[in-house]
Amino acid sequence: MKGNNGALGLAAALSCMALTSWAEPAKQPDTADPVLGQPLYQENCASCHGAKLEGEPNWRSSTDDGTLPAPPHDETGHTWHHGDDLIFNYTKLGGQAALAQSGITNFNSGMPGFEEQLSDDKIWHIIAFIKSNWGARAQEMQSVRTEGEKLREN
């Protein structure tokens, strides 16, 4: 039976990741451009996360293989709940590798890594596009989480 156990596991895993140090915290560079990010998002992300950032149906419930469907990247999802460091690394390395880097091995992430397909700059453009679709409150909350990541690193 499918349930929310996968979503709860992901929430726990991401909470642990938020407390884990990366080599250097990532922060979206000023040169990240949402206009450049939109076509990159459509080409690389929309097939799973939706052309309108709506995510896959039932994204909080585990699939038969134990992964979670792709979550929305609009405000109904949880992307804005995480700082730039986590969002960037999860995208670049893929969910499984990013989690493993943090010592989390009991969560099966279906998120592929884009390190081979996209430069860091292109990943930042995509993240800028995603953020540009959030309202001011979600953008501010996400910015606070990014600042928290930086403080934990210092």
N, C-alpha and C positions, 0 to 999 in steps of 0.2 A: 504494500500500500504506500502510495506517495504521500509525503507530508512535508512539514516545514523543517524537518531535521537538517536538511542540507543548508537551508538559509540560516539556521541557528549556528551550524558549524562554520559557515562562511563568516558570519558576524564575529564569532569567537576568534577565528583565525585572523581576520583583518584587525581586530582589536589588539591581538598579540603583535601583529606586524607593526602597528602604529607605535608600539613601545620598543621595537627593535631598531637598533642603529644600522643605517646603511653607511657605506663608505663616505659619502658626502651627500647631504640632503639636496634634493632637486627642487628648483623653483622655476616656474615658467619664466623664460627670458622675455624681456620687453619686445624682442623681435618676433615673438610668436604671433601669427596672423590668422584670425578666424576665417578670413576670406580665402586664404590659401588652404586652410584646414578643411573647409567644407567638401571640396571634391575628393580630397584624400580620405575623409571619413566615408563618403559614399562608396569609394572604391575598395576600401579595406575593412570597414566596420559595419556598414549598413546591412550586409547580408545576415548578420547575427543580431546586431543591436537595433535594427530598424532604420529605415530611411528618415523617419521623423524622430529618431532617438527613443522610440517607444519600447524597445526590448522585445523579447519573445514572450508568448503567453505563458502564464503560470511560472514566471521566473523565480518565484520563491520556493518552488517544490522540486525536489530532486527527480531527475530522470531515471530510467531503468539502470543506466550505468553509474549512477551515483553523482553525476555532475549536475549543476544547476543550469537551467537555460540562461541565455544572455540577458542581463538586467537592462532596464532602460537607462539611458544617459540623460534623460530629461529630469525635471525635478521630482518625478514620481519614483525614481530609483534612488540608489544610495551613493552614486559617484561623488556627489557634492559633499558627502559626509567625510571624505578622505582628503588628506593633504596632497600637494603636488608630487611629493616623493613617492608615495604609494601608487598614485595613479600612473605616473611615468614608468616606474619599475614594473608594475603589473602589465602594462602595455608592451614595454620593450622586451622583458624577459619571458612573459607569459605567466599565467597564474601559478602553475605548478612550480616553476623555477623560482619565482619571487617568494612563494611560500616556503619552499625548501631552503632558500637562502636565509630565511628567518627561523629555521629549525622546525617548521610546521610540516609534518609529513602525513598527517591523518586526514587531510582534506583533498578531495579529487577535483581540481579545477579544470574546466574545459577551455579556459582562455588560452589561445595560442600566443606565443611570443612573436613580435614583429621586428626583432633586431636585425634579421637578415633582409627584410623587405623595405624597412623604413629607416631613414637616418634619424638621429635624435631631433634635429630641427623639424622634420616632418611629423614626428610624434607630438612635438610641442604645438605645431600648427593644429593638429587634430584636437588636442586637449583644449586649445584656445577656442576652437569652433564649438566644442561641446559646452564649455563654460559660457560662451556667448548666448546660449539658449536658456540659461537660468536667469531667474529674477534677481534683483539686487540683494535680497535677503539671503538666498542660497549662495550667491557669489561671496558675500561677506562672511558667511559661516565657513565656507570652504577656505577662504583666505586666512581665517583665524586658525583653522586646523593646519594649514601650511606653516604658519608662524610657530605653532606648537611643535611641529616636526623639527624646525630649525632650533628651537630652544632645547629640545631633548638632545640634539647633537652637540650642543655647546656645553 
